[in-house]
Amino acid sequence: MSERYAAQTTVRAAFLVVFVVVLVGGCRGRVRSTSAPVAETRVGVVDLQVVTRAHPRWQELDAVAQQLQDVQAQLALLPAAPAMPEADVQRALALEARQLQGELDKELAFLKQDSERRLEAFADGLRTEQAAKIDQVRQELEAEGDREILAKRDELRGQLHAAEQSIRDEYRYPLLNLRLRAEVAGLTSEEEAKQLQRQVQALQDEREQRIAAKADETQKAFVEFQKAKEDEINAKLKTAQGAVQAEAQRRLLVRQQELQEELRHRAAGLEETFRARLDRRRKELLAAAQGPVPGRQGAFAENLGERNRRLRAEMVSLQEQRVRLEDGILAEVKIEIAAIAQDRKLDVVLTRFVTNVAGIDITSDVVQKLKR
């Protein structure tokens, strides 16, 4: 179990953490017929493992991790005990069993937390991927809708122009006849001229009213088509969003089942290791009890307890030192990543640990800033 515990501390020292800055827009419906193009999201990618290992204090952290691993190895190795009576063997075995069980419980708790962190990281990646897919579908649907709306507008404009020309042609000859009547036949009185002018004006007004009515009818048809197209786009977008969310839920469930199975397998391995160590220790104690019984059991137990207390105190101190170094390094790395993202106008910065996203690699920029 000490080898597994050391492996877990090495994993923590390797900074398996996720630093993601994501700007995700929710699903929105269209509010007008034509919309401005959606600005392209600028995505940055940084290899978090590379930049943390480039930090000036990484060697110091690595040295602390090595010291911690050495102390844990010492705690895992028990010195040979002097021979003792059978009753003392059983008591010592029960005590060590309780201690080993405590260590096993801590290991299992750590494995469970690690599994939960990995599942949350996977969920974060799914949310980012889901938002990107929905945004792409939205852009495609809006572009297609804009093309169809513009085509319908041009079609209706052509129809309106033809209708207006037809109406004008319809009134051209009646108006021309009235004007010819005034010019050729002549007018016998001022009242007859006014009456003729009123007839001309009435025809012109009627013509313009029919043209205006046709224009209103065309505009109404265009607005109705535009509204129907927007409703269609929103319905398709909602359907696509539901499909993407369902797929994400399915993948998340599959990943959760995989992690649970992995956790069960690792827990079974730890349990087997625990039983093997306890059985090995039982055999050692029984073998020692069968030999000569020196009068040093009390001193041995006291020395062993003092040794374990000293090593545990040293382990706690090293763990605290390691956490401080890790937090300090990660905080500085986050600051440099945020500064570079702002300078280069990046909307999203992802680590390659979360997902493989094509983007602007700023790893070397962060490394250079850390080495200054």
C-alpha positions in Angstrom: 0.0 0.0 0.0 2.9 2.4 0.6 3.9 2.1 -3.1 0.3 3.1 -4.1 0.3 5.9 -1.7 3.6 7.2 -3.0 2.2 7.0 -6.6 -0.8 9.1 -5.5 1.5 11.8 -4.0 3.5 11.8 -7.2 0.3 12.4 -9.2 -0.6 15.3 -6.9 3.0 16.7 -7.3 2.5 16.5 -11.1 -0.3 19.1 -10.8 -3.2 17.1 -12.3 -5.4 20.2 -12.0 -7.4 21.9 -14.7 -7.3 25.7 -15.4 -10.0 26.6 -18.0 -11.3 30.0 -18.8 -14.4 29.5 -20.9 -16.8 32.1 -22.4 -19.9 30.2 -23.3 -23.1 31.8 -24.6 -26.4 30.2 -24.0 -29.0 29.2 -26.6 -30.7 32.4 -27.8 -33.5 32.9 -30.3 -33.4 35.4 -33.2 -34.9 38.8 -32.5 -34.5 40.3 -35.9 -34.4 39.2 -39.5 -30.8 40.0 -40.1 -28.2 39.9 -37.4 -24.5 40.9 -37.3 -22.1 38.0 -37.8 -21.1 36.2 -34.6 -17.5 37.1 -33.7 -15.2 34.1 -33.9 -14.2 32.8 -30.5 -10.4 33.0 -30.0 -9.2 29.8 -28.2 -5.9 29.4 -26.5 -4.2 26.2 -25.5 -1.6 25.7 -22.9 0.2 22.6 -21.7 -0.1 23.0 -18.0 2.4 20.2 -17.2 5.1 21.8 -19.3 4.6 25.3 -17.8 4.5 24.1 -14.2 7.7 22.1 -14.7 9.3 25.2 -16.2 8.7 27.2 -13.0 11.9 28.2 -11.1 10.6 26.5 -7.9 9.7 23.2 -9.6 13.0 21.6 -8.6 12.4 22.6 -5.0 8.9 21.0 -5.1 10.4 17.9 -6.7 12.9 17.6 -3.9 10.2 18.0 -1.3 8.1 15.3 -3.0 11.1 12.9 -3.0 11.7 13.5 0.7 8.0 12.9 1.4 8.2 9.6 -0.6 11.3 8.5 1.4 9.5 9.2 4.7 6.4 7.3 3.6 8.6 4.4 2.5 10.2 4.4 6.0 6.8 4.4 7.6 5.7 1.5 5.4 8.8 -0.6 6.5 8.5 -1.9 10.0 11.6 -3.0 11.8 11.9 -6.5 13.0 10.3 -7.0 16.4 11.8 -9.0 19.2 10.3 -12.2 20.1 7.2 -11.9 22.3 4.6 -14.1 23.9 1.5 -15.3 22.0 -0.8 -12.9 23.8 1.5 -10.0 23.0 1.6 -11.2 19.4 -2.2 -11.1 19.2 -2.4 -7.6 20.7 0.3 -6.3 18.4 -1.4 -7.8 15.4 -4.8 -6.3 16.4 -3.2 -2.9 16.8 -1.4 -3.0 13.5 -4.6 -4.2 11.9 -6.4 -1.1 13.1 -3.6 1.1 11.9 -3.6 -0.6 8.5 -7.4 -0.3 8.3 -7.1 3.4 9.0 -4.6 3.8 6.2 -6.8 1.7 3.9 -9.8 3.9 4.6 -7.7 7.0 3.8 -6.5 5.5 0.5 -10.1 4.6 -0.4 -11.3 8.1 0.4 -8.6 9.6 -1.7 -9.4 7.3 -4.7 -13.1 8.3 -4.4 -12.2 12.0 -4.4 -9.8 11.6 -7.3 -12.6 9.8 -9.3 -15.0 12.6 -8.6 -12.4 15.2 -9.7 -11.8 13.4 -12.9 -15.5 13.1 -13.6 -16.0 16.8 -13.0 -13.1 17.6 -15.3 -14.7 15.4 -18.0 -18.0 17.1 -17.5 -16.3 20.5 -17.9 -14.9 19.3 -21.2 -18.3 18.1 -22.3 -19.9 21.5 -21.4 -17.3 23.3 -23.5 -17.7 20.9 -26.4 -21.5 21.2 -26.2 -21.5 25.0 -26.2 -19.2 25.0 -29.3 -21.5 22.5 -31.1 -24.6 24.6 -30.3 -22.9 27.8 -31.4 -21.8 26.2 -34.7 -25.4 24.9 -35.4 -26.8 28.4 -34.5 -24.4 30.1 -37.0 -25.3 27.6 -39.7 -29.0 27.9 -39.2 -28.9 31.7 -39.1 -26.8 31.9 -42.2 -29.2 29.6 -44.1 -32.2 31.6 -42.8 -30.6 34.9 -43.9 -30.1 33.5 -47.4 -33.7 32.3 -47.6 -35.1 35.6 -46.2 -33.0 37.7 -48.6 -34.2 35.5 -51.5 -37.8 35.9 -50.5 -37.4 39.6 -50.2 -36.0 39.8 -53.7 -38.8 37.6 -55.0 -41.5 39.8 -53.3 -39.8 42.9 -54.6 -40.0 41.6 -58.1 -43.6 40.7 -57.7 -44.4 44.1 -56.3 -42.6 45.9 -59.1 -44.6 43.8 -61.7 -47.9 44.5 -59.9 -47.2 48.3 -59.7 -46.3 48.3 -63.4 -49.5 46.4 -64.2 -51.6 48.9 -62.2 -50.0 51.9 -63.9 -50.6 50.3 -67.3 -54.2 49.8 -66.3 -54.7 53.5 -65.6 -52.5 54.9 -68.3 -55.2 54.9 -71.1 -58.1 56.3 -69.0 -55.8 59.2 -67.8 -54.5 59.7 -71.3 -58.1 59.9 -72.7 -59.1 62.5 -70.1 -56.1 64.6 -71.0 -56.7 64.2 -74.8 -60.3 65.2 -74.2 -59.2 68.4 -72.6 -56.7 69.2 -75.3 -58.5 68.1 -78.4 -62.2 68.7 -77.7 -61.6 71.8 -75.7 -63.3 73.0 -72.6 -66.4 75.2 -72.8 -66.3 76.4 -69.3 -64.2 76.7 -66.1 -66.6 74.3 -64.4 -66.1 71.7 -67.1 -62.3 72.1 -66.6 -62.6 71.6 -62.9 -64.8 68.5 -63.3 -62.3 67.0 -65.7 -59.4 67.8 -63.3 -61.3 66.1 -60.5 -61.8 63.0 -62.7 -58.1 62.9 -63.4 -57.2 63.3 -59.7 -59.7 60.6 -58.7 -58.1 58.1 -61.1 -54.6 59.0 -59.9 -55.7 58.7 -56.3 -57.3 55.3 -57.0 -54.2 54.1 -58.7 -51.9 55.2 -55.9 -54.2 53.6 -53.3 -54.1 50.3 -55.2 -50.3 50.5 -55.5 -50.0 51.3 -51.7 -52.3 48.4 -50.9 -50.2 46.1 -53.0 -47.1 47.3 -51.2 -48.7 46.8 -47.8 -49.8 43.3 -48.9 -46.3 42.5 -50.0 -44.7 43.8 -46.8 -47.1 41.8 -44.7 -46.3 38.7 -46.7 -42.6 39.3 -46.1 -43.0 39.9 -42.4 -45.0 36.7 -42.1 -42.4 34.7 -44.0 -39.6 36.2 -41.9 -41.5 35.4 -38.6 -42.1 31.8 -39.8 -38.5 31.4 -40.8 -37.3 32.6 -37.4 -39.7 30.2 -35.7 -38.4 27.4 -37.8 -34.7 28.3 -37.0 -35.5 28.5 -33.3 -37.3 25.1 -33.4 -34.4 23.5 -35.2 -31.9 25.0 -32.8 -33.9 23.7 -29.8 -34.0 20.3 -31.4 -30.2 20.3 -32.0 -29.6 21.6 -28.5 -31.7 18.7 -27.1 -29.8 16.2 -29.2 -26.4 17.6 -28.1 -27.4 17.6 -24.4 -28.7 14.0 -24.7 -25.4 12.9 -26.3 -23.4 14.7 -23.6 -25.5 13.0 -20.8 -25.0 9.7 -22.4 -21.2 10.2 -22.6 -21.1 11.5 -19.1 -23.0 8.4 -17.8 -20.6 6.1 -19.7 -17.6 7.9 -18.2 -19.1 7.7 -14.8 -19.6 4.0 -15.1 -16.0 3.6 -16.3 -14.7 5.5 -13.3 -16.8 3.6 -10.9 -15.6 0.3 -12.4 -12.0 1.6 -12.1 -12.6 2.6 -8.5 -13.9 -0.8 -7.6 -10.9 -2.4 -9.3 -8.4 -0.2 -7.5 -10.3 -0.6 -4.1 -10.1 -4.4 -4.5 -6.4 -4.1 -5.2 -5.9 -2.1 -2.1 -7.9 -4.5 0.0 -5.8 -7.4 -1.3 -2.6 -5.5 -0.5 -4.0 -4.8 3.0 -4.8 -8.5 3.6 -1.4 -9.6 2.3 0.5 -7.2 4.5 -1.5 -8.2 7.6 -0.9 -11.9 6.9 2.8 -11.3 6.3 3.0 -9.4 9.6 1.2 -12.1 11.4 3.7 -14.7 10.2 6.6 -12.4 11.3 5.2 -11.9 14.7 4.5 -15.6 15.2 8.0 -16.5 14.0 9.5 -14.0 16.4 7.4 -15.3 19.3 8.7 -18.8 18.8 12.3 -17.6 19.3 14.1 -16.6 22.5 12.1 -13.9 24.3 14.4 -11.0 25.2 13.1 -8.6 27.8 13.1 -5.7 25.3 9.5 -5.7 24.0 8.5 -2.6 26.0 11.6 -0.7 24.8 11.0 -1.9 21.3 7.4 -0.7 21.3 8.3 2.6 22.8 11.1 3.1 20.3 8.9 2.1 17.4 6.1 4.5 18.6 8.6 7.3 18.9 10.0 6.5 15.5 6.6 6.5 13.9 5.5 9.7 15.6 8.7 11.4 14.4 8.2 10.2 10.8 4.5 11.1 10.8 5.4 14.6 12.1 8.0 14.9 9.4 5.5 13.6 6.8 2.9 16.2 7.8 5.5 19.0 7.6 6.6 17.9 4.2 3.0 17.6 3.0 2.3 21.1 4.1 5.4 22.4 2.5 4.5 20.6 -0.7 1.0 22.1 -0.7 2.4 25.6 -0.2 4.8 25.2 -3.1 2.1 23.7 -5.4 -0.4 26.4 -4.6 2.3 29.1 -5.1 3.4 27.7 -8.4 -0.1 27.2 -9.7 -1.2 30.7 -8.7 1.8 32.2 -10.6 1.1 30.1 -13.6 -2.6 31.1 -13.6 -1.6 34.8 -13.4 0.8 34.5 -16.3 -1.8 32.6 -18.4 -4.5 35.2 -17.7 -2.1 38.0 -18.6 -1.1 36.4 -21.9 -4.7 35.6 -22.7 -5.6 39.3 -22.1 -2.6 40.6 -24.2 -3.4 38.2 -27.1 -7.2 38.9 -26.8 -8.1 35.2 -26.2 -11.7 34.4 -25.2 -11.0 30.8 -24.1 -7.8 29.2 -22.6 -7.9 25.4 -22.3 -5.4 23.0 -20.9 -4.6 19.9 -23.0 -5.5 17.8 -20.0 -9.2 18.6 -20.4 -9.7 18.2 -24.2 -7.8 18.4 -27.4 -8.9 21.6 -28.9 -7.3 23.3 -31.9 -6.3 26.8 -30.8 -3.4 29.2 -30.3 -0.7 27.4 -28.3 0.6 29.9 -25.6 2.7 27.3 -23.7 6.0 28.8 -24.8 4.9 32.3 -24.0 4.0 31.3 -20.4 7.3 29.4 -20.0 9.3 32.5 -21.2 7.5 34.7 -18.7 8.1 32.3 -15.8 11.8 32.1 -16.6 12.3 35.9 -16.4 
